[in-house]
Amino acid sequence: MTNPTPAPKPGPKPGPRPGPRPGTSAPAPAGPSPTGLGPVPAVSVHHVTLGDPAEYGRVDADGTVWLITASGERQIGSWQAGPPEEGLAHFARKFADLATEVEILEERLAAHSGDPRKTQTAAAQMLEALPTAQVIGDVDELTSRLTKIIASADDVAEAVRSERSEQRAAAIARKEELASEAEAIGAEGTSWKAGGDRLRAILDEWKTIKGVDRKTDDALWKRFSKARDAFNRRRGAYFADLDRERAGARARKEELIEKAEALSSSTDWGPTAGKFRDLLQEWKAAGRAPRDADDALWARFKAAQDVFFEARNAVNSERDAEFAENADAKAALLAEAEKTIDPVADLDAARRAFRVFRDKWEEIGKVPREKMHTLEGRVRALEKAVRDAEDSEWARTDPEAQARAAQFAERAEKLEVQAAKAAEAGKDKDAAALREQAAQWRDWAGTAQSALTDR
């Protein structure tokens, strides 16, 4: 086959353009064909959209297919299966597949995903095969992109190694923090619910941390697992002890319920009320029984209390009504006594009236406690008035007091006689002293007599 006449050097070429993902855009409009055989449709393969494939190749009338590059044309194959424009579209789609692979390599390298060395190797293999590839498209631009991938792969590989080293160090540091926190919870934590929740949260986070080498990860996992087991053992022991304590509390409360039920029918109100108070203190000291039983036990205990105290309250209500009537009767009796008993006017009559009053007062009976103090105060005042009158009467008729007054007067008279004799004998000084003594005794006699008169 003879070589065709060289075509004029092509102008600037747009090359294949990355397009949207499949199903997101329509193919680019068709452009004119340099072969003169009519328009050639635009080609879209994968997510790379091409312009007019006639810019990068042509199909001769005999079916020979040519690729146009910056260095000239080269024959890439033959097309006999249809019109030339369909041949161009066929080889353009093959180019689009190739361009898509290059784009995937670029994206992988830019994202630092996968192994940059493998990406570099794949790019080198594609670059090596590109001069003989049976495709129509901007091969020059594709060559440049592959060359750039190969050149930058080493730098990306170093960056990936650095990133992964930093990520590994951060992952190890975080797992060490979580292991240390778990060890603290496992060794001394006593907030069982919060501790258990936190250990579960640590485990969830632990699963999300990647990039730690197997040996280090196994060692850190053993620390975490050991801490979690220690916490679970201590929590299990705590609740086992608690179950035993609550079982003991349940047995003790059963005993207290039996005592309370035995006392519930007692009518010995005061002492039994005190016993119920003691039982309640013992109930509080017994601790909590198992949760599903404690409320039921308390309901039984309280029911026994209620039987007793409701019966006592009923009796007290009846008694209070009786006491209220007694208070009214005593108030009326006391008011009458305060009007009629006058010990100053007639002490004997007052004594007799007070004795009659006291007998009636005792017969009436008890009164409410809140009225007792006032009523008894008034009774004591009345009784004191009678007693004070008796004391005054006794003082006026006391023989010893009268004898003392007479003795003081007699002593004064004797001293006065002695003073007169001393004066007659010319003993003026002695007479003056005796008169002074006599005056003192006379004063005492007067005071004693006045006391008898005033009473």
Buried (B, 14 or more C-beta within 10 A) or exposed (E): EEEEEEEEEEEEBEBBEEBEEEEEEEEBEBBEBBBEBEEBBBBBBBBBBBBBBBBBBBBBEEBBBBBBBEEEBBBBBBBEEEEBBEBBBBBBBBBBEBBBBBBBBBEBBEEEEEEBEEBBEBBBEBBEEBEEBBBBBBBBBBBEBBEEBBEBBEEBBEEBEEEEEEBBEEBBEBBBEBBEBBBEBBEEBEEBEEBBEBBEEBBEEBEEBEBBEEEBBEEBBEBBBBBBEBBBEBBEEEEEEEEEBBEEBBEBBBEBBEBBBEBBEBEEBEEBBEBBEEBBEBBEEBBBBEEEBBEEBBEBBBEBBEBBBEBBEEEEEEEEEEBEEBBEBBBEBBEEBBEEBBBEEEBEEBBEBBEEBBEBBEEBEEBBEEBBEEBBEBBEEBBEBBEEBBEBBEEEEBEEBBEBBEBBBEBBEEBBEBBEEBBEEEBEEBBEBBBEBBEEBBEBBBEBBEBBEEB
